[in-house]
Amino acid sequence: MKKHLKWLTELTAIPTAAGQEWRVVAWIEKWTKAQTGIVLKKDKFGNLLLTQSRKSSKKPIYITAHLDHPAFVVRKQIDEQHLEMEFRGGVNDAYFVGAKIEVFDNNDNSYFGTIESLDTKAKPFKRVIAKLQKSVAGFLLEGDIARWRFKPPVVKGDLFHAPACDDLAGVAAAISALDKIKTRRGLGNVGVLLTRAEEIGFVGAIAAAKNKTVPKSSRLLCLETSRSFPESPIGGGPILRVGDKTSVFGPELTNAIAEIMNQQKYPWQRKLMPGGTCESTAFCNYGYLSTCLCLALGNYHNMHDIDGVLQKNKPAKVAPEIISVNDYHGLVNMLTVVCSDLDKPRKATLRRGLETRLKAYRKILS
């Protein structure tokens, strides 16, 4: 668990943006080299595929997560202290002007500044002008990343605060589960798919699905960190997400996971989670059997008190994202259990229960 928490802490500190995920990719490449029995490949879109070197005749299971987080990408340097940047991701307009940011060059040097203006009508992404604290003439280039200025990840009790839990906590959970699964007999069919550019409409997942980066026979367990609501609390356990604000996921796979988890004794939740749209929606629409497992997330997309801001009775402030440490470890365990039991015969299934009920009460229909 200490090792898995360490990976979570390192990954959620890495600057990343849609189309500029290379720092996270480099971390995964280094991680893979330190593992035994794990093979890393890239599809032609830059999505990462981690598979096991041992063979299996079972249908594949892929745990998926995305490599990006809402962030700024530099368009140009206006003068020695001003940058024009576009924002790739979904954050409400009220949170921008006056917010503190941190810009990173390709050598990971950081520069601090403040957002001075916001252009909401710019295409394809809204744009900002930021003023930096000191001259950076020649140091920053088109494509460099900026994000809200936060302290490094920290654990406070059971709560984990970090610049980017969405979805780097999902990435950490995926590789942590694979770390456990690779030592278990009969699970050579389990791999991990890490996608790009989810925050601008899960285009990496669409590309992977349309071009069959993984076989169509695969079962996909898409990981997310989804906005917490009163009925889906942080600390209530990892969540089997039956759908999102756009669609419901594959019922066959979702119900099978629920049947498996009903036999477990640790906390878990079964919720819709309508706060956003998940990659599972894309995979399902391209004919994959897919569902979602997620962590309840506080300060979704770094927006503190979203409802209060929308109701205009609270100031708009950015803040680190928050998940539960116990939920995170619970998700790793949940993935391990589900992958272990998904192909095993189950004593109680929904179909079996329906047949038993018909047999018991069929006379009433006569």
ABEGO torsion letter per residue (X at the ends): XAAAAAAAAAAAABBBBBGBAAAAAAAAAAAAAABBGBBBBBBAAGBBBBBBABBBABBBBBBBBBABBBBBBBABBABAABBBBBBBEBBBAAAABGBBBBBBBAAGBBBBBBBABBBAABOABBBBBBBBABBABGABBBGBBBBBBBBBBBBBEABBBBABAOAAAAAAAAAAAAAAAAABBGAAABBBBBBBGAAAGGAAAAAAAAAGABBAABBBBBBBBBBBBAABBBGAEBBBBABBAABBBBAAAAAAAAAAAAABABBBBBBAGAABBBAAAAAAAAGBBBBBBBBBBBGBGGBBGAAAAAAGABBBBBBBBBBBAAAAAAAAAAAAAAAAAAABBBABBAAAAAAAAAAAAAAAAX
